[in-house]
Amino acid sequence: MQFHICYRNTQGTLMRILNAASRRALDLTAVHAEAAEHEHQATVVLEVNPKQVGQLYREWYAIPDVIHVGSAAAHPAAWTSHHPPAGLGAEPSRAAARA
């Protein structure tokens, strides 16, 4: 399964993203990180089951500088509870987490 993770390139963010997969002993088939306009994007290819997908989404959204997580195979509606509702911005809480 291919995951696309958009994040702010602050110290350690990419390592925390990759650590979520390595701690679960998941095989990292491919990893590609690049600048994407004002943020950065990482594409990670992993072999996961549905339970692991949910765990990864929760852990990635818990990282303060992760902006968006997406996957072609995952159903976005299934993961909406793991990040703020569309009407609420995440910036104040993320800024507090970095302080």
C-alpha positions as CSV (number, residue, x, y, z in Angstrom):
1,M,0.0,0.0,0.0
2,Q,1.3,3.4,-0.9
3,F,1.0,6.3,1.6
4,H,1.5,10.0,0.9
5,I,2.3,12.1,3.9
6,C,2.5,15.9,3.7
7,Y,4.5,17.5,6.5
8,R,6.4,20.6,7.5
9,N,10.2,19.9,7.3
10,T,11.2,20.4,10.9
11,Q,13.9,18.6,12.7
12,G,13.1,14.9,13.2
13,T,9.7,14.9,11.4
14,L,10.7,12.5,8.6
15,M,12.4,10.2,11.1
16,R,9.3,10.1,13.3
17,I,7.2,9.2,10.2
18,L,9.5,6.4,9.2
19,N,9.9,5.2,12.8
20,A,6.1,4.5,12.9
21,A,6.6,1.8,10.3
22,S,10.0,0.5,11.5
23,R,8.7,0.0,15.1
24,R,6.1,-2.3,13.8
25,A,8.7,-4.3,11.8
26,L,7.0,-3.4,8.6
27,D,9.0,-3.9,5.4
28,L,9.7,-0.5,3.8
29,T,9.4,-1.4,0.1
30,A,10.1,2.1,-1.0
31,V,10.5,5.6,0.5
32,H,10.7,8.9,-1.4
33,A,10.8,12.3,0.2
34,E,10.8,15.6,-1.6
35,A,9.9,19.3,-1.3
36,A,6.3,20.0,-2.4
37,E,5.7,23.8,-2.6
38,H,5.9,25.2,1.0
39,E,5.8,21.7,2.7
40,H,7.4,18.4,2.0
41,Q,5.9,15.1,1.0
42,A,7.0,11.5,1.7
43,T,5.7,8.6,-0.2
44,V,6.1,5.3,1.7
45,V,5.2,1.9,0.3
46,L,4.4,-0.8,2.9
47,E,2.7,-4.1,3.1
48,V,0.1,-3.7,5.9
49,N,-3.2,-5.1,7.0
50,P,-6.3,-2.9,7.8
51,K,-5.5,-2.8,11.5
52,Q,-2.0,-1.5,10.8
53,V,-3.3,1.1,8.5
54,G,-5.4,2.6,11.3
55,Q,-2.5,2.5,13.7
56,L,-0.2,4.2,11.2
57,Y,-2.8,6.9,10.4
58,R,-3.3,7.6,14.1
59,E,0.5,7.7,14.8
60,W,1.2,9.9,11.8
61,Y,-1.5,12.4,12.6
62,A,-0.2,12.6,16.2
63,I,3.1,14.0,14.9
64,P,2.7,17.8,15.3
65,D,4.2,18.7,11.8
66,V,2.2,16.2,9.8
67,I,-0.4,18.1,7.7
68,H,-2.1,15.3,5.7
69,V,-1.9,11.5,5.3
70,G,-3.4,9.8,2.3
71,S,-3.5,6.5,0.6
72,A,-5.0,5.3,-2.7
73,A,-6.2,2.0,-1.1
74,A,-7.5,3.4,2.2
75,H,-11.0,4.8,2.4
76,P,-10.6,8.4,3.6
77,A,-14.0,8.4,5.4
78,A,-12.8,5.6,7.6
79,W,-10.1,7.8,9.1
80,T,-11.8,11.1,9.5
81,S,-11.9,10.7,13.3
82,H,-8.1,10.8,13.7
83,H,-7.7,14.5,12.7
84,P,-9.6,17.7,13.5
85,P,-12.9,18.3,11.8
86,A,-12.8,20.4,8.6
87,G,-14.1,23.5,10.4
88,L,-11.4,23.5,13.1
89,G,-7.8,24.4,12.4
90,A,-5.0,22.3,14.0
91,E,-2.5,25.1,14.1
92,P,-3.0,26.3,17.7
93,S,-2.7,22.9,19.3
94,R,0.3,22.0,17.0
95,A,2.0,25.2,17.9
96,A,1.5,24.4,21.6
97,A,2.9,20.9,21.1
98,R,6.1,22.3,19.6
99,A,6.6,24.8,22.4
